[in-house]
Amino acid sequence: MTLSPLKRIVFALIAITGSFVVMLLILFGLDLYAHTRVERSAGLNRQGYRGPVIGRKQPGEIRIAMLGGSTVFGFDVEVEDTLPAKLDLELAKTHPSAHVVNLGYHQEGAISFVPTLRSYEYLDYDVVLLYEGYN
């Protein structure tokens, strides 16, 4: 059975597109897997910040974004031992609707605070805590 030139081109395009889509799905799956493996110890979650992924803001929720360098990020400690996580635990005792999001990053300085806040506007934060200084 011989295919006409048009059918060959259509078949080739479908095969190439299908292969490309399958490879993208595999890479996406591997990326999600890698993020979940290291997000507790020293990694970022799939949204690009440290700690658990924060869902949509609930009615009455107070969302606090904390920015800073390696101290805020919690370099070399587990995610629950970071400064924002500890603050979140303390706030939960008196204000259960308040949640702290760790937007710190290793070696990040004050010059990057505004671009970082713009990148994470979708988190709909109410308060911003800036921690800058020497360790």
Secondary structure, DSSP 8 states (H G I E B T S, - for coil): ----HHHHHHHHHHHHHHHHHHHHHHHHHHHHHHHHHHTTTT---TTSSBSS---S--TT-EEEEEEESHHHHTTTS-GGGSHHHHHHHHHHHH-TTEEEEE---TT--GGGHHHHHHHTGGG--SEEEEE-S--
